[in-house]
Amino acid sequence: MVLEQATLKKICDFVKIKPRAVQEIAELVKKNWRTAERYINKIEEETGCISTRVFREGTRGALKIVYWNFAEDIHSTSFQQEITESIMQGKRKNDFSPFDIYQYVDEKKKRVDVEDISGIDVYVDLSEKTDFAGFLRQATKQVLIFSGNLSWINSKQGKTKILDVLRELVKRNVSIKIIARVSMIGVENAKKLLAINKEPGRDMIEIRHRYQPLRAMIIDNRIIKLREKKDPAYYAQGELKRKIEIFYDIFDKDWVEWAQKVFWKMFSVSMPAEKRIHEIDKIKAKFLVD
């Protein structure tokens, strides 16, 4: 479905003033209720500037409300503000620890797994226990990804290649948005991902370039999985005996919503990967000529 920019702007401006019912938006754009809902879903998935919430869900009086969801109201508490600022200013994964988010989440709405990865190349082999492939396959609508140089796409879990799992998602019309480094080192990872778009013939995967410290995924507005590694080489002797990887799962609705806002704030000001790739390829071509 093609949504004209003028219509997109009209809906966003309308919702920014105050929350709206779907029927109000349908009347605004002079379309039926179902078409208006498709417009709303597309804007929510492509830009993140609006979101929806259903009140009295499951009853005859259920009401879907569309509300403004952008960066102006990205934090609701002082510690969320501090965390947001740390993330936005960070460049590398060592600049921020996911535990600084995890520590604030209600005990009943989170879990943690710790893996001993000593002697394991985690860029190639992923743990069956953590079941990263299974986590991705939960997605039915959208995956938002904070990444480094995208090296994880080359890994596999048992015999399952993660790149194939991403292909599965695309075939199921799951939208995948990624913030990652697109630089001369590792640019091929971005190319591999974007090449998947040729299979369905539409851009289900979108990558934007940014240096940022998070390694995380958000699945369908429901759950966040954050990852960090701890290496004895970075600590005083004896403080950490083995190399470990920690996975923090958060399924608190408020924290998921906050993380989405952080993602869209970054995504909206980051450069499309295609432009970076074009410039990188021009430089590499010059190396070959010279």
C-alpha positions as CSV (number, residue, x, y, z in Angstrom):
1,M,0.0,0.0,0.0
2,V,1.3,3.4,-1.0
3,L,0.6,6.2,1.4
4,E,1.2,9.7,0.1
5,Q,3.4,12.0,2.2
6,A,0.6,14.6,2.2
7,T,-1.8,12.2,3.8
8,L,0.8,10.9,6.2
9,K,1.5,14.5,7.3
10,K,-2.2,15.3,7.6
11,I,-2.8,12.3,9.9
12,C,0.3,13.0,12.1
13,D,-0.5,16.7,12.5
14,F,-4.1,15.8,13.4
15,V,-3.0,13.2,16.0
16,K,-0.3,15.5,17.5
17,I,-2.9,18.0,18.6
18,K,-4.7,15.4,20.7
19,P,-5.5,11.6,20.7
20,R,-8.0,10.6,18.0
21,A,-10.4,7.7,17.4
22,V,-9.9,5.8,14.1
23,Q,-13.3,7.0,12.9
24,E,-12.1,10.7,13.3
25,I,-9.1,9.9,11.1
26,A,-11.3,8.2,8.5
27,E,-13.4,11.3,8.3
28,L,-10.2,13.5,8.0
29,V,-8.8,11.6,5.0
30,K,-12.3,10.9,3.6
31,K,-11.8,7.1,3.6
32,N,-13.6,4.2,5.2
33,W,-12.7,2.9,8.6
34,R,-10.7,0.0,7.4
35,T,-8.6,2.1,5.0
36,A,-7.9,4.6,7.7
37,E,-6.8,1.8,10.0
38,R,-4.4,0.5,7.3
39,Y,-3.0,4.1,7.0
40,I,-2.5,4.2,10.8
41,N,-0.8,0.8,10.9
42,K,1.6,1.8,8.1
43,I,2.5,5.1,9.8
44,E,3.0,3.4,13.1
45,E,5.3,0.8,11.5
46,E,7.2,3.1,9.2
47,T,7.8,6.2,11.4
48,G,6.8,5.3,15.0
49,C,5.4,8.9,15.4
50,I,1.9,7.5,16.3
51,S,0.8,4.5,18.3
52,T,-2.5,2.9,19.2
53,R,-4.2,1.6,22.3
54,V,-7.5,-0.3,22.6
55,F,-9.8,0.6,25.6
56,R,-12.4,-1.9,26.8
57,E,-10.8,-4.5,24.5
58,G,-12.9,-7.6,24.0
59,T,-16.2,-5.8,24.6
60,R,-18.8,-4.4,22.1
61,G,-17.8,-1.0,23.3
62,A,-14.1,-1.4,22.4
63,L,-12.5,1.8,21.3
64,K,-9.1,2.1,19.4
65,I,-7.4,5.4,20.1
66,V,-4.5,6.8,18.1
67,Y,-2.0,9.0,20.0
68,W,1.2,10.9,19.4
69,N,4.3,8.8,20.3
70,F,7.3,10.8,19.4
71,A,10.5,12.0,21.1
72,E,9.1,15.1,22.8
73,D,7.7,12.8,25.6
74,I,10.4,10.1,25.5
75,H,10.8,9.9,29.3
76,S,8.3,10.0,32.1
77,T,10.7,9.7,35.1
78,S,14.0,11.3,36.0
79,F,15.9,8.0,35.8
80,Q,14.4,7.3,32.3
81,Q,15.6,10.7,31.3
82,E,19.1,10.0,32.5
83,I,19.1,6.6,30.8
84,T,17.9,8.1,27.5
85,E,20.6,10.7,27.5
86,S,23.3,8.1,28.2
87,I,22.1,6.0,25.3
88,M,21.8,8.9,22.9
89,Q,25.3,10.1,23.7
90,G,26.9,6.6,23.6
91,K,28.8,5.4,20.6
92,R,30.1,1.9,21.5
93,K,28.6,-1.0,23.5
94,N,31.0,-0.3,26.4
95,D,29.5,3.1,26.8
96,F,26.3,1.7,28.3
97,S,25.2,-1.4,30.3
98,P,21.7,-2.8,29.7
99,F,21.6,-3.6,33.4
100,D,21.0,0.1,34.0
101,I,17.6,-0.5,32.4
102,Y,17.0,-3.9,33.8
103,Q,17.5,-2.9,37.4
104,Y,14.4,-0.6,37.4
105,V,12.0,-3.2,35.9
106,D,9.4,-5.0,38.1
107,E,10.7,-8.4,39.1
108,K,7.6,-10.1,37.6
109,K,8.1,-8.5,34.2
110,K,11.7,-9.5,33.4
111,R,14.1,-12.4,33.3
112,V,17.8,-12.9,32.7
113,D,20.0,-15.7,31.2
114,V,23.8,-15.9,31.6
115,E,25.8,-18.0,29.2
116,D,29.4,-19.1,29.6
117,I,30.9,-18.3,26.2
118,S,34.6,-19.1,27.0
119,G,36.1,-20.7,23.9
120,I,32.9,-20.2,21.8
121,D,32.8,-18.0,18.8
122,V,29.4,-16.3,19.4
123,Y,29.6,-14.7,16.0
124,V,29.2,-18.2,14.5
125,D,27.5,-20.4,17.0
126,L,24.5,-19.3,19.1
127,S,23.3,-21.2,22.2
128,E,20.2,-23.5,21.9
129,K,19.4,-22.5,25.5
130,T,19.0,-18.9,24.7
131,D,17.1,-19.8,21.5
132,F,17.7,-16.5,19.7
133,A,16.1,-18.0,16.5
134,G,13.0,-18.8,18.5
135,F,12.9,-15.3,19.9
136,L,12.9,-13.8,16.4
137,R,10.3,-16.2,15.2
138,Q,7.8,-14.8,17.8
139,A,7.4,-11.7,15.7
140,T,4.1,-11.3,13.8
141,K,4.3,-7.7,12.9
142,Q,7.5,-5.9,13.5
143,V,11.1,-6.2,14.8
144,L,13.1,-3.1,15.9
145,I,16.9,-3.8,16.2
146,F,19.7,-1.8,17.9
147,S,22.9,-3.3,16.5
148,G,26.6,-2.8,16.1
149,N,28.1,-3.8,12.8
150,L,25.5,-6.5,12.1
151,S,28.0,-9.4,12.4
152,W,25.3,-11.5,14.2
153,I,23.5,-12.1,11.0
154,N,26.3,-14.5,10.0
155,S,25.7,-16.7,13.0
156,K,23.7,-19.9,13.3
157,Q,21.8,-21.8,16.1
158,G,22.5,-25.4,15.5
159,K,21.8,-25.9,11.8
160,T,19.5,-22.8,11.6
161,K,21.1,-19.8,10.0
162,I,19.9,-16.5,11.5
163,L,19.9,-15.0,8.0
164,D,17.3,-17.7,7.0
165,V,15.2,-16.8,10.0
166,L,15.1,-13.2,8.9
167,R,14.0,-14.4,5.4
168,E,11.2,-16.3,7.1
169,L,10.0,-13.1,8.8
170,V,10.1,-11.1,5.6
171,K,8.0,-13.8,3.9
172,R,5.5,-13.4,6.7
173,N,5.3,-9.7,6.1
174,V,7.1,-8.8,9.3
175,S,8.7,-5.4,9.1
176,I,12.4,-5.2,10.3
177,K,13.9,-1.8,11.2
178,I,17.6,-1.7,12.2
179,I,20.0,0.9,13.5
180,A,23.6,-0.2,12.9
181,R,27.0,0.9,11.9
182,V,27.4,0.9,8.1
183,S,31.1,1.5,7.6
184,M,33.8,0.1,5.3
185,I,34.4,-2.7,7.7
186,G,31.3,-4.8,7.8
187,V,29.4,-3.1,5.0
188,E,28.8,-6.5,3.4
189,N,26.5,-7.4,6.4
190,A,24.2,-4.5,5.5
191,K,24.2,-5.5,1.9
192,K,23.2,-9.1,2.7
193,L,20.3,-7.9,4.7
194,L,19.1,-5.4,2.1
195,A,19.4,-8.1,-0.6
196,I,16.6,-10.0,1.1
197,N,14.2,-7.2,0.1
198,K,14.6,-8.4,-3.5
199,E,12.9,-11.7,-2.7
200,P,9.4,-10.3,-1.8
201,G,10.0,-7.3,-4.1
202,R,9.4,-4.7,-1.3
203,D,11.4,-3.1,1.4
204,M,10.6,-5.1,4.5
205,I,14.1,-4.5,5.9
206,E,15.3,-1.0,6.5
207,I,18.7,-0.1,7.9
208,R,19.9,3.3,9.1
209,H,23.4,4.2,10.1
210,R,24.4,5.3,13.6
211,Y,27.0,4.6,16.2
212,Q,25.1,3.7,19.4
213,P,25.7,1.5,22.5
214,L,22.7,-0.8,22.6
215,R,22.5,-4.4,21.4
216,A,18.8,-5.1,21.6
217,M,15.7,-6.2,19.8
218,I,12.1,-5.3,20.4
219,I,9.4,-7.8,19.2
220,D,5.9,-6.7,18.3
221,N,5.5,-4.0,21.1
222,R,5.7,-6.9,23.6
223,I,9.2,-7.7,24.7
224,I,12.8,-6.4,24.6
225,K,15.8,-8.6,24.6
226,L,19.1,-6.8,25.5
227,R,22.5,-8.4,25.3
228,E,25.9,-7.6,26.7
229,K,29.2,-9.4,27.0
230,K,31.7,-9.5,29.9
231,D,35.3,-10.4,29.2
232,P,37.9,-11.0,31.9
233,A,40.4,-9.1,29.8
234,Y,38.7,-5.8,30.8
235,Y,38.7,-6.5,34.5
236,A,41.3,-6.8,37.3
237,Q,42.8,-10.3,37.6
238,G,40.4,-12.6,39.4
239,E,37.3,-10.3,39.2
240,L,35.8,-12.3,36.4
241,K,36.9,-15.8,35.7
242,R,35.1,-16.6,32.4
243,K,33.9,-14.8,29.4
244,I,30.1,-14.5,29.7
245,E,27.1,-13.2,27.7
246,I,24.1,-11.8,29.5
247,F,20.6,-11.7,28.0
248,Y,18.0,-9.4,29.7
249,D,14.4,-10.0,28.7
250,I,11.9,-7.2,29.6
251,F,8.2,-7.6,29.0
252,D,6.9,-4.6,31.0
253,K,4.6,-2.6,28.7
254,D,5.8,0.8,29.9
255,W,9.5,0.0,29.4
256,V,8.8,-1.6,26.0
257,E,7.0,1.6,25.0
258,W,9.9,3.7,26.3
259,A,12.5,1.6,24.3
260,Q,10.4,2.0,21.1
261,K,10.5,5.8,21.6
262,V,14.3,5.7,22.0
263,F,14.5,3.6,18.8
264,W,12.4,5.9,16.7
265,K,14.2,9.0,18.1
266,M,17.5,7.5,16.8
267,F,16.0,6.1,13.6
268,S,14.4,9.4,12.6
269,V,17.8,11.3,12.6
270,S,20.0,8.5,11.2
271,M,21.2,8.1,7.6
272,P,19.7,5.5,5.3
273,A,22.1,2.6,4.8
274,E,21.8,2.8,1.0
275,K,23.4,6.2,0.9
276,R,26.3,5.1,3.1
277,I,26.8,2.0,0.9
278,H,26.8,4.0,-2.3
279,E,29.5,6.3,-0.9
280,I,31.5,3.4,0.5
281,D,31.3,1.5,-2.9
282,K,32.6,4.6,-4.7
283,I,35.7,4.8,-2.4
284,K,36.3,1.0,-2.7
285,A,36.1,1.3,-6.5
286,K,38.8,4.0,-6.4
287,F,41.0,1.7,-4.4
288,L,40.6,-1.0,-7.1
289,V,41.4,1.5,-9.9
290,D,44.4,2.9,-8.2
